[in-house]
Amino acid sequence: MDFVFVVSPNHPLATVQEPLGKAELAKHRGIAVSDSVCKLPPRSVGLLQGQESLAVPN
């Protein structure tokens, strides 16, 4: 599965020189698409441990 990193041109991360490190990313909330799986335990992919996150349904 491909991971797509997206920020608004006005977001503070848009001005950080690449590559973005975990320290820069952890300062900002990650947005995750909720998984609809019913028979397996929930999991998160692409979020950093301790990073604030927001789950959206789709």
N, C-alpha and C positions, 0 to 999 in steps of 0.2 A: 504494500500500500504506500503510495506517495504521500509525503507530508508537505503541505503548502503553508508557508509562513506569510501572513498578510497583515499590513498595518496601513493606516491612512497616511497620506503624505504629510499631514499635520501632526502625527503622533511623534513623541520624542524619540522612539526607536528608529524612525525614518532617517534621522541625522547621524546615527552611530555608524562608524566605519565598519565594514565587514571584515572578518566574520563576527557575527554577534556571539558573545559568550554567555554562559549560564548566568553569570553575575548580572549582566544587563537585562536578560530576559526575566529573571526571578523578581525583579522590581515591579513588574507589570502583571496584571491579571491575564490569565490565559482563558481563551474561549474554547469550549469543547462541545462537540455535537454528541448528544446523549445516545447511548447504545440501546437498541430495542430488544436485545437478546433476553429471553425469559428463563432459559435453563442453565445458563452459565453465570458465574459470579461477575459482578460489574468490574470493569477495569478502566484505567486511563492510559492513553498513549500520547506521548508528545508533551506532557506537562512535567514540570520540574517538581521534585519533592518539596513540599512547603509552599509552593507557588499558589497564590490565590487564584481561583478559577470560577468561571461561570458556565454552567451547562445549559445548552439550548436544545430544543427538541428536534430541530432540523435546519 
